[in-house]
Amino acid sequence: MSLQAQQVYKTKSAILFIIFNRHDTSLQVLQQIKLAQPARVYITADGPRTNRSGEDIRCAEAREAVLAAIDWDCQVKTLFRNENIGPKEAIATAIDWFFEHEEEGIILEHDCLPANSFFMFCDTLLEKYRLDTRIWLISGCNLQEGKKWGNASYYFSNLTNGWGWATWKRSWKDYDKNLTRYNAEEVRPQLAKIFDDELVIDTWQQIFNDCKAGKIDTWDYQATFTHLFSHAINIIANTNLVSNIGFGEGAENTTNASHSFASVTLTEITEVTHPKYILPEKEADMHTLTIEFNLAGKRSQLKKYNAPKRRFKRWARGLFK
């Protein structure tokens, strides 16, 4: 499938648009959705937090602004919550709701700005891999800082990136929000079959334990464990088709506006070319994990901790306990 230079691509897919309390970023993303003219749009929003002054007003403004801006011919469904239930519950149940009505589709959050060809990319690959259960999701966000992996339009990955993605009901039906199917004692040996680096395994194990214990209020790590433990892989665009514009002031988690993952430059593609081999690019994954998990900083701390002088001090202190 190709995209002519001056042509605006109109998507075939339904879109789930997840908003919250920022009408500024939401309207920027909606403008790109509007160009793609989806026939079916699902809009969801968690309720305002009672301990955040003025958030009820900001949430209402975001909802009103988005609904007012939808002026093309399309079917709109909404799932707006009156009370705040947190990202894990709100997003996971919204995706459940989306797939009660759709067999496949595109999912965008309020701060994930897509290129127009992102929609062509998703439509093409949703169709190509519709029956291929090896593939769990399709991500348009590329965090490789300019590095390309092969000559195709995408590569395969063991990682999940939820900043602009698409998937199928067949994948989402296996999603395990509370990781009920997995025990902590079993996780490390399974992770070691996928990742070679002990520090990466340590970090994933800690994330798993924290998710299982309810210490992390998120939905996306659970998606990663769901596809990792079923030996599925994901598609990652080889150039950046979705940019997270939500870093900095007003963000909940991505507060560092100078982060290398912030507002990555968007590219457009004119066609989708396919890789020959369906194998994960482990070097690409390590590049992402090195930044996301701050592996360089952790290795430096570990080196200091294991320095002979510090080991001797710990040994000496232990003598007098």
C-alpha positions, 0 to 999 in steps of 0.5 A: 500500500502506498501514500502519494506525496500530497495525499492525505491518508484516510484510515480504515480502522476504528480509533480509541482515543484516550484523554484525561485533563489536557485539552491542549495536547488532546486537540493536537492529536485530534487534528491528526485523527481528523485528517485520517477521517476514521468512520468510528471513534471511541473516546474515553476519559478517567474521572478527575482526582478529588485531591487535585484542585481544578482538575474537575474543570480541566477534565471537563474542558478536555472532554468538551473540546474534543467532542466539539472538534469532531466535525466529520461524518463518523460514529462516536462512542464515549466512555467518560468516568465520573470518578477517578479509578487510576490509569491501570483500571481506566485504560485497561477497561477502556481497551476492553470496552473498545474490543467489545465492539471491534475486532481490531483498531488503533489506540492513541492517548492524548499526548501521542501525536501521529504522523498521517502515514501512521494510520496507513502503517497500522491499516496495512499491518493489521490486515497483513498479520490479522491471523498471525498470532506471533504478532501481538501489537503494532507500534508507530513510536520509534525510540532508536535515536535515528538508528535503523534496523534493516531496510524494511519499514519496521522491525520486530521487538520483544518490547511494548511501546504504547505511544501510538499503537494498534492491535487485534481483539485476538491479542487483547483477550489474553491480556492479564491486568493483574498478572494472575496467571504468573507466580513471582518464583517462576518469572526470573527463569522465563525472563532469562530465556529472553534477555541475556543481561542480568541487570535487565532481568533484575529490573524486569523481575522487580517491575513484575513484583511491583505490578503484581503487588499493585505498587505501579498504577499502570496497564502497559507493563502487564501487556509486556509480560502477557506477550513475553510469556506467550512467545509473541513479538511486536512490530516497531516502525523503523522511523518515528511515526508517533511522537510523545508531546506530553513531556514537561509541564502538565505531565504525570510521569514524563516530566523531563522535557529534555528526555531523549524520548520527548517530542521525537521528530515525526517522519512520514512514509510513502509505503510499507515494506516488509522484513524478510525474517520475523525475528526480534532485533535484540540490539534495538531492544537493548538500546531502548532498555539502556535508556528506559532502565538507566542501565549505565547509571545502575552499572556505575552504582553496582561497580562502586558497590562491588569495589574492593574497598567497599566490600572490605568495609562491609565485611569489617562492619559485619564482624561487629554485628 
